[in-house]
Amino acid sequence: MYAKQLIINGMMDGNCHAEHIQVLAKGRVSGRIWSNNLSIEPGGKFFGEAAELPEKEVVTLKGKAQDSANTKENNTNNEKRLARKSA
């Protein structure tokens, strides 16, 4: 399971990746989880392994890739302007 935020108040079995994982008092988690923000309320249970999410890598575009990205952005902005004018 992949999510930005995961709140568990029942049973979950398996692997999950989320920025924020909260196991509530009636929550039961079994498996592997990857998160940079894990909280378990009193009464909540976790059986398994936990690890931090890998840091996001920022890549700088160069050359043709940058030109292509700029062209797509300009086209999108032009389409939005045209849509506003015709509305």
N, C-alpha and C positions, 0 to 999 in steps of 0.2 A: 504494500500500500504506500502511495506517495501523497503527501498532503502538506499544506502550509501549516495548518494547526490540526491537532488530533486530540479530542477529548473522549476518554474511555470511561464508561460507567457500567460496563457489562463485561463480557468475555471477548478477548481478542487473541487469536493464535496465529502466529506467522511473523513475517518481517515487515517493518514499516520505517519509512523515512519521513521526517517532518521537522520543520523549524522549531515548533513548540509541541510537546506531548504532555498532556495532563491526565494522570490516572486518578479518578475520583474514588471516594470511599468504598464504593461497591465494584470498582473496576478490577479486572484480573487480566494481566498480560503475560503471555508465554511466547517467547521467540527472541528475535534479534531486533533491536531498534537503533536507529541513527538519529540523533537530535542534539542541538546545541542548548536546548532548554527543556529539561525533563523535570516534572514534579509529580510526586506521589503523595496523595493525601493519606492521613492516618486511616488504616483499614484497607487501603488499596494494596494490591499485590503485584509484584513483577518477578517473573521467573525467566531468566535468560541472560543475554549479553546486551550491553549498551556501549555505543561509541559515538563520538562527535561526528557531525556531518563534515565532509571535506570542505575546505574553503573554496569559494567560487573564484575561478581564475578570470582575470580581466585581460582581454586580448585586444591589442591595438591593431586596427585595420590599416593596411598600407596598399598603395598602388591601385590596381583594378578593383580589388575587393572594396576599398574605401569609396572609389568612384561609383561603383554599383550601389552601395548602401546609400550614398548621398542622392543618387538619381531616384531610387525607390522612395526615399523620404520626401524629396521634392514633389514627386508625382502624387503621393498621398496627400500632402499639404494642398496641392492644386485641386485635387478632387474634392477635398473638404470645402475649399473656398467656393468652388462651382456649386456644390450642393447647397451652401448657405445662400448664394445669390438666387438660385432657382426656387428656393423655399418661400 
